[in-house]
Amino acid sequence: MTDTDLVSLRRDLHRKPEPAWREFYTTARIVEELQSRVDLDALHVGPDATVADQRMGVPDAAELAAWHDRAREAGADEELLAELEGGHTGAVAVLERGEGPTVGLRVDIDALPREESDDPDHAPVAEGFRSEHEGAMHACGHDAHATIGIGVLQRIAESDFAGTLKVFFQPAEEVIGGGKSMAKSEHIEDVDYLLALHIGLDHPTGEIVAGIDGFLAVRHLEATFSGASAHAGGHPEQGRNAVQAMAAAVQNLYSIPRHNDGATRVNAGVAEGGSAPNVIPEEARILAEVRGETTDLMEYMHETAERVLRSAAEMHDCDLEIEIGADAPSATSDDELVSIVADVAGDANGVDRVLERDALGGSEDATYLMREVQQHGGLACYVGVGTDHPGGHHTATFDVDEASIGHGIETIAGAIDRIGRDRP
C-alpha cells in the first residue's frame, strides 16, 4: 500500500506535467518535498545537477520562458525558479550515512507533449487530477518515478544503511536529452552501484522485473532539403523539387538492409514541406531516428541513413543539411545487482511475481549513467516495476496503479540497503 501523502504528491505532479527542460514546477516541488521529509547532506539543483553544454533537445528561449512563467503562476518558489531559469532543471539529492559504498538511483521527471484524455472513466478525470496543462501529460509514469525517488530517500534515511545514496532526478528523458548531462557531471564519478527504474512496461501490478535489458541505442536526425521554387504549371523545369527529394529519401530509408548482428530500426517520424499545390517546393525536411541493438548497430544505421539522404538530395539536385540530434547508447544490467533486486523483490509486500530479466525493446537515456558507472568499474541495473495501466505508454489514457509506487519504493530501498551490507 502506498502512503497517502505520496499518492497526493504523485497526483500533484500529474496535474502539472512539464515536458523536457521545462520541468520548473516539478523540480521545485521535488525540492520542497525533499527538504520537508529528509535531512539531506547535499542537494544540487538545476545548473549544479547537470553539465549545461551536454544537454540535448533544449527548446528555444521563448518556450522556456512561457513554462517558467507558468510554474511561477502555479506557486513555485521564486528563488528556486531563478536558479532554474533557462531550462536548467533537475536535481541530485545526497544522503551520507558513514563508511560504505556510494549507490545511485536515477528517476526521470519529465512529461510528454500530448493531450490527456477527458473521458469521465479515466481515473485522473474521475478523481480530479487530470493535467491542467493542455497539450502536456504524464503519459509514461514519470510522476510516479519522481515519487518513488522521494520515497526511497525517506526510507533509506530511516534505515541502517551504511554508505552514501545519491538520487538523480533527471530531466528530459523523453527527448533523450538529459541522461548525458547528468552522466558527465561530477556527481556520478564516485557511484559504485547504480539503479534505475521504470514503471509499467506492460508488466502488471505486483510484478517486478529485476533486470531489464534490450535497450536499443538511438540517434535522432533532422535533414533539410533545399531546392528552387518555380511555377508548377508554367515553368516546372526551372524548379528543383525539395519535396521530391524528401519523398525519395523517406522511401529509401525504410529500404536500409537489416543487419546480421542484431536488431535495427529506422523511422521517419516527420516529413513535411511545400506551401501550395501550384508551387514547386524549395524546402522540405525529415525528422528521423535510427536504433540498434548495440551502439555499433545504431552507428551502422546512422551512416547508411546519411548516405541515403545525400543520394536522394543529389538525385533531385537539392542541397542537404543534416543536423544530429539527441542520442543514447545501449546498456546491460549486471548479474550481481539483478540477483539482489530479485531476492529483495520476492519479499516485498504486494509483489507476487518476480522476473529475473526482460527486454525493453525501446531506448532510454539512463543508459548513459549505467555505462558511465560500469566504465568506472561499478555495477548498474535497470528495474521494471509492474503497474496496471489502462492505456499504453504515451497514449491519452495512460495511468498508473498507485499501489505500485509502494512496490517500487520497497523493492528499490530494500536493494539499496542490501547493497550496503553485501557490497557485491
N, C-alpha and C positions, 0 to 999 in steps of 0.2 A: 504494500500500500504506500503510495506517495504522500508525503506530508502535505497538508492542505495549503501551507504557506508557499511551498514550492509549486504547487498547481497554480496558485494565484500569480506567482511570478511568471510562469510559462505563459499564462493567458495574457498577462500584460504585454509581454514581448510579442505574442501573436497578434495583438491588437495593433501594434505599431511596427510592422515589418519594414526593414530598410535594406535595399539591395547593396551590392558590393561597393565598398568605400564610402557609403552614405550612412553607416551604422552609428550615427551620432547619439540618438536616444538610447539605442541598445547598449552601446559601450557605457554611457553614463549610468544607465540602470544597473548594469552588471557591477560597476564600481560601487554604486550606492549599496547594493546588496552585500558585496564582499566586506565593505567597511562596517556594516551593521552586524555581520554574522561571525567574522573570523578575525582574529588578531594576527594579521599578516606581518611578515618581516620585510616585505618589499612589494610594491605594486607599481609596475611600469605601464604607463598609459600612452596610447597614441604614438607619437613620434619616438617615444622611448621604448616602445614594444616591437617596432619593426625597423627595417632598413629602408628608408624612403625611396632610394633610387632602384630598389629591387621590386617595388610594387608594380603590378601589371593590371591593365584594364581599368585604370583610373578615369572616371568621367571628367567632362570639362568643368571649368570653374563655375559657370552659371548653374549647372546641375547640382554641384556640390553645395553651392550657396543656398539653393532652394530647399534642399533637405536639411541643411544646417538650421535654417530659419524655422522649418517645421519642427525640429527637435526642441528648439527654444520655446516655441508655442506650446509644445506638449509638456513643458515644465522641467526639461533637463537643466542641470546645474550650469550656470553661466560661466563660472571659472573653468569647469571641465570642458565645456564646449569650446572655449577659447584655445585649449590645448589640442583639440581635435580638428580645428579648422583646416580646410584644405584636403579633407579626406584621410587624415591620419587617425584612423580608428583602430579598435582592438586593444587588448591588454594582456599583460603577463603577471599573474599573481604568484608570489613566492612564500612558501611556508617552510621554516627551518626548524628541525627537531633533532638537533645534535648530530653525532657522527653516524654516517651511513650513506647509502647510495643516493644519487640525485635522480629522481623519477619525474618524467614529464608526462603531462596529459594534454592532448590537443583536442579542442572542441571548436567547431566553426559557428559563426553567429549571424551570417547574412541571410537575406530573403531573396525571393525571385521577383522579377518584374512581370508579374501576371496577376490577373484579376481573380479574386476568390469567389467561390460560389455563394449566391444569396438564397439558395434553396432552404426553405424552413426546416427541412430534415437534416441539414448539415449542422453538426454539433456546435461549431463556433457561432452559427446563427442562432440556434435554439438556446444556447447558454449565454449569449450576449458578448462573445469575444471575437467576432469576425473582424477582419482587417479594417482599420479606419483609414488606411491609405489606399485609395483607389488605384488599381494598377500595380499593386505590390502585395505579396502574400508569402507567408511561411509555408511553402508547398513542399518542403523537403525535411522538415523536422528540426531545423537548426535552433528554433526557440527551445525545443526540448534538450538539445545538445548543450546550450548555454546553461540551462537549468541544472542539468546533470553535473556540469563542471563545478558549479557553485556548491551543489550538494556534496560532491566528493571532497572538496576543500574543507567543508564544515565537518564531514565525517572523519577525515584524517586528522583534523585539528583536535578532535575529541578522543583520538585513539592513542595507542602506544607506539605508533610508527616512529622509527628512528631513521633520520635522513632528511633530505630536502625534497619537497614537492613543488613543481612549477606547473601551473595550468596556463596553457596558451589559448586565449580567447581570440581565435583567428578570424579576421575579416575576409571577405571576397573569395570564398571558395567557389561559388557558383560561376565565376568567370575565370577560374583557375589563376587568380591574381594575387592571393595573399600568402599562400604557403611559403613561397620562396623568400618573401620579405621577412618572415619570421625564422626560416631555416638559416638565413645568412646573418641573423642577429647574434650578439654575444650571449644571449640567454640560452641558446641551445648547446653551446660549446661544452659545458660540463655535464650534460644529461647522459646518464649511463643507461637508462631504460626509458623507452617512450611508448605510451599507449595512445591510440586514437580510437574514435568510435563513431558509429553511425546507427541511427535508429531506423527500424523498418527493414528496407531492402527485401521486401516480400517474405520476411520471416514473421510468424505470428507472435502475439504477446505470450510471454512465458518461455520463449526460445532464445538462447544465446549462441552466437557463433564465436568461438574462442579466437579464431584467426582467419581473417578474410584476405584472400589473395586475388589474383586475376585482374590486378589493376592495369588498365591499358594506358600506356604512355600517350600523351596527346599534345597537339600543337595547333593553334589557330592561325589562319592566313587571311589576309584581305588583298584581293587582286583587283586593280583598277585598270580598265582598258580605255585608251584614248584614241579616237579616230578623227574624222572630219564630218561635219554635218552637210547636208545638201537636201534639195527638194526631191522627195521620193518619186514624184511623177515627172517633173521637168528635167532634172539632171541627176539621175541616180548614179551615173558613172563618176560624178565628182565627189561622191561620199566615200568615207571609209567607216564601215558599219561596226561600231563597238559592240552592239548587242549580238551581232552575228558572231563575233569573236568570242564573246562571253558564252553564247549558246554552244559553240563547238567545244569550248573548254569544259563546260559542265558535263556534256555528253562523254567526253574522253576521260574526265576524272573518274567516272564510275567504271571505266574500262581498264583501270590500272590492274595489272595481274596480281592475284593473291600471292602469298609467299610461303614456301615450303617450311620455313622455320617457325611459323605460328600465325595467330590471328592478326588481321589487319583491317582497318576501316577507313572510309573516306566519306565525307558528306559536304555537299554544297547547300548550306542552310539558308543563305540569302543570295538571290540572283536578281539584279534589278538594273534598269537603265532606260533611257529614252524619255521623250516628252509628248509626242503626238504621233498618230498613225501615218501622217504625211511628211514626217521629218526623219531622215536617216540619222540615227542617234550617234552622237560623237563621244559619249561616255557611258560606261557600264561597269558594274562591279560585282564581285563574288565574295561572300564571306564563307569560308570553308574551314573544315578541320580534318586532320588526319590522326589516326591512332594506330598503335601497335602493341602486341602482347609484351614486347620488350621495347626498351628505348631505341635499340638498334633497328627494330622493325618500324618504329614510328619514323625514324630518320630515313629509312628506305622509302616510305610512303611520301614523306615531305620532298625528298629530292625528285622523285618521279612526278609528283604533283606540280612542282615548279617547271619541270620540263614540258609537261602537258600544257600548262598555262602559257609558257613562252611560245610554244609551237602554234597554239590557237591564235595568239596575237599576230605572229608573223604571217600566218596563212591569210589573215584578213587585213594585213597592212596597218596594224594598230600598234601603238606604243603600249607598254605594260609596266606598271609599278606594283611590286609585291611588298607588302608590309607584314612582318612576322608579329603575331600577337602572343598571347599567353601560352605557356606550355607547362607540362608536368611529366616527370619520369614514371616508370613502373617501380614496383617495390614488392617485397615478400615479407610476410610475418615470420618471425623467428620461432623455431620449435620450442625453445625453453620458455618463452613467455606464453605461447599458446597453451602449453601444458598447465601453467599456473592459472591462467584465466579459466580454462576448462574445469580444473579442480575446484576453484573457488565458486564458480557459477553453479556447479552441481549442488552446493549447499545454500545457495541464496534463496531467500523467501520469495515465493511466487514463480521461480524458474522451474519448469517441469521437463525441459529438454535442452541438452547441450550438444551442439555440433562442433566437432573439432575444427573443421575448415569448410569454407565455401568460397566460390569465385564471385567477385563483384561484377565483372563484365562491363565495367564502365571505367571512368577516370576520377582521380581525386588528387588534390594538391597537398594532402597530408603526406604524400609520398616524398615530397621534398624534405620534410622533417624526419621521416623514417630513415631515408637514405643518409642524411647528414649524421644522425646518431650512429647508424651502422658503420659508416665510413670512419668514425672516430673510435670504433671498437665496441660500441654499445649494441643493445638489442632493441628491437621495435616490434610492435604488434598492433594490428587494426581489428577492433572488436565490433561485432554486429549485435545490436540489442533489438530483439524482435518486438514488433508492435502491430496491432491490428489497424490497418489504415484503409478506410472505405474507398478512397480513390488512390490511384497510383501516384508515385512520386512525380512532382512537377505538374499535377493536374489540379483543377479548380476545387475538387472535393477532398484533397488530401487532408488528413488529420491524424493525430496520434492517440493511442490509448494511454491515458496519463498514468495508469498503473505501471507502465513500462519504464517511466522515469525512475521510479524506485528500484526496479530491477537493475537498471543501468548503474545507479549510484552504489548499490550494494555489491555488484559484481566488480566494478572498477576500483572502488575503495578497498574491497577485500583483496584484490590482486595487488594493489599498491602496498598494502600492509604486509602481504606475503613476500613481496619482493624485498621489502626492508628487512625481513627476517632471514629469507633464504638466499638472497643475492645470487641468482642463477649464473 
